[in-house]
Amino acid sequence: MQFDLPPVTRALLIANIAIYILQQFFAPSMMIWGALWPVGPAHLAGYDVATGAPVMVGFHVWQVVTYAFMHGSITHIAFNMFALWMFGGPIEHLLGARHYTFYYFFCAIVAALAHLAVVHWFTGGFYPTIGASGAIFGLLLAFGVMYPHVKMFLIFFPIPMPAWVFVIGYILLELFLGITGTQAGVAHFAHLGGAVGGYVLLQYWRGRLPVKPRRILTR
């Protein structure tokens, strides 16, 4: 297992940081077009200063990808990029660049769809969602599945534990927070969607599902 910075992980880090810098200059426009908005009718966000034309915000299909490259604060992007650096390298080395790239975006998209479904059918509301956390949870899940006995610990809970215990505990915590609404403003079901999407894709690649891939992931 290698903890270096292979090319796809490096490119994802650079892209996330570059887009966060752009947000500091073009935040309103980027939020309107790039954030993940709920499915349904567009809403009036205001009026264009130059023309006076109404500015509408709403869901567009590309947002299931673009939202994952935007972040709300320096803390938000710092935690996500630290996790991408920590888990992305080993998983990229394991899967290879092509499969790893597909896995990352697959987790981000499934996370977005899970969040949209929960908002549409359960929580309601009209607000934007941003962040790479859904894809990051997919990487965390992959690390727990593929390297289950590697020791991990939280900074504020420095007791080493096997990766599989850490991942299951983290997912159960996210489920609890999502159901109870304890931590408002965090898309817990997007995190869970990314983890579930990652698990299903890994099980497919490992030949554990009824439909088999052409090439089985042996680990």
ABEGO torsion letter per residue (X at the ends): XBABBBAAAAAAAAAAAAAAAAAAAAAAAAAAAABBBBBEBBBBAEBBAAAGBBBBBBBBAAAAAAAAABBABAAAAAAAAAAAAAAAAAAAAAAEAAAAAAAAAAAAAAAAAAAAAAAAAAAEEBBBBBEAAAAAAAAAAAAAAABAABBBBBAABBBBBBAAAAAAAAAAAAAAAAAAGABBGBBAAAAAAAAAAAAAAAAAAAGABABBBABBBAX
